[in-house]
């Protein structure tokens, strides 16, 4: 009897678990537990979440193809069910959160830059106004 091969024993599945669960949750806890955090750190973590989502999608596609070629019907059933759909929603969630975090940093920076510009314009107008 030939040994049953399964995609669940492959390195890609370990990468999937790390990219889907452990790394993003670790990033969230890191951000939540910090009392203060720089905008650059938030931006870096946002990019990391987006990159993890990309790794997650690529790994899911590879595992799905491997499951179709596998001799194990368990793999086929797993990737043909709603569980597979849920696995595809995780990277979308992480990428969305990463994009929101990056957008937040950018919006705050632009607001501060606009405020400095307005203060500079106001100070410039006062210095040139006749008294």
C-alpha positions as CSV (number, residue, x, y, z in Angstrom):
1,X,0.0,0.0,0.0
2,X,1.6,3.3,-1.1
3,X,2.0,6.0,1.6
4,X,-0.7,8.7,1.5
5,X,0.8,12.0,0.5
6,X,-0.9,15.1,1.7
7,X,-0.3,18.7,1.2
8,X,-0.7,19.2,4.9
9,X,2.8,17.7,5.5
10,X,4.5,20.1,3.1
11,X,6.5,23.2,3.9
12,X,4.0,25.4,2.1
13,X,1.3,24.5,4.6
14,X,3.6,25.6,7.5
15,X,4.2,28.8,5.6
16,X,0.5,29.2,5.1
17,X,-0.2,28.8,8.9
18,X,2.6,31.3,9.7
19,X,1.5,33.9,7.1
20,X,-2.2,33.4,7.9
21,X,-2.3,33.3,11.7
22,X,0.9,33.6,13.7
23,X,2.6,36.6,12.0
24,X,-0.4,38.9,11.6
25,X,-1.7,38.2,15.1
26,X,1.8,38.9,16.5
27,X,1.9,42.2,14.6
28,X,-1.5,43.2,16.0
29,X,-0.5,42.4,19.5
30,X,2.8,44.3,19.1
31,X,0.9,47.4,18.0
32,X,-1.8,47.1,20.7
33,X,0.6,46.5,23.5
34,X,2.9,49.5,22.7
35,X,2.2,52.7,24.6
36,X,3.7,54.8,21.9
37,X,4.6,53.9,18.4
38,X,6.2,55.9,15.6
39,X,4.5,56.4,12.3
40,X,7.4,54.7,10.5
41,X,6.9,51.6,12.6
42,X,3.2,51.6,11.8
43,X,4.0,52.0,8.1
44,X,6.5,49.2,8.3
45,X,4.0,46.9,10.0
46,X,1.3,47.8,7.5
47,X,3.6,46.9,4.6
48,X,4.4,43.6,6.4
49,X,0.7,42.8,6.7
50,X,0.3,43.5,3.0
51,X,3.3,41.4,2.1
52,X,2.1,38.5,4.3
53,X,-1.3,38.6,2.5
54,X,0.6,38.2,-0.8
55,X,2.6,35.3,0.6
56,X,-0.6,33.8,1.9
57,X,-2.4,34.0,-1.5
58,X,0.5,32.5,-3.4
59,X,0.9,29.7,-0.8
60,X,-2.8,29.0,-1.0
61,X,-2.8,28.7,-4.7
62,X,0.2,26.3,-4.6
63,X,-1.4,24.1,-2.0
64,X,-4.6,24.0,-3.9
65,X,-2.8,22.8,-7.0
66,X,-0.9,20.3,-5.0
67,X,-4.1,19.0,-3.4
68,X,-5.6,18.4,-6.9
69,X,-2.5,16.4,-7.8
70,X,-2.4,14.6,-4.5
71,X,-3.6,11.0,-4.0
72,X,-5.3,12.0,-0.8
73,X,-9.0,12.8,-1.1
74,X,-8.9,14.6,2.2
75,X,-6.8,17.4,0.6
76,X,-9.3,17.7,-2.3
77,X,-12.2,17.8,0.2
78,X,-10.5,20.4,2.3
79,X,-9.7,22.8,-0.6
80,X,-13.1,22.2,-2.2
81,X,-15.1,23.3,0.9
82,X,-16.0,26.6,2.5
83,X,-12.8,26.3,4.7
84,X,-10.8,27.1,1.6
85,X,-12.9,30.2,1.0
86,X,-12.3,31.3,4.6
87,X,-8.6,30.8,4.1
88,X,-8.8,33.2,1.1
89,X,-10.6,35.8,3.2
90,X,-7.8,36.0,5.8
91,X,-5.3,37.5,3.4
92,X,-7.9,39.9,2.2
93,X,-8.6,41.0,5.8
94,X,-4.9,41.4,6.5
95,X,-4.2,43.3,3.3
96,X,-7.2,45.6,4.1
97,X,-6.0,46.3,7.6
98,X,-2.5,46.9,6.2
99,X,-3.8,49.4,3.6
100,X,-5.9,51.1,6.3
101,X,-2.9,51.5,8.6
102,X,-0.7,52.9,5.7
103,X,-3.5,55.2,4.7
104,X,-3.8,56.4,8.3
105,X,-0.1,57.2,8.5
106,X,-0.2,59.1,5.2
107,X,-3.4,61.1,6.1
108,X,-1.9,62.2,9.4
109,X,1.3,63.2,7.7
110,X,-0.6,65.2,5.1
111,X,-2.7,66.9,7.7
112,X,0.4,68.0,9.6
113,X,2.0,69.2,6.4
114,X,-1.1,71.2,5.4
115,X,-1.2,72.7,8.9
116,X,2.5,73.7,8.7
117,X,1.9,75.2,5.2
118,X,-1.1,77.2,6.5
119,X,0.9,78.5,9.5
120,X,3.8,79.4,7.1
121,X,1.3,81.3,4.8
122,X,-0.3,83.0,7.7
123,X,3.1,84.1,9.2
124,X,4.3,85.2,5.8
125,X,1.1,87.3,5.2
126,X,1.5,89.0,8.6
127,X,5.1,89.8,8.0
128,X,4.3,91.4,4.6
129,X,1.2,93.3,5.7
130,X,1.6,97.1,6.2
131,X,0.9,98.4,9.7
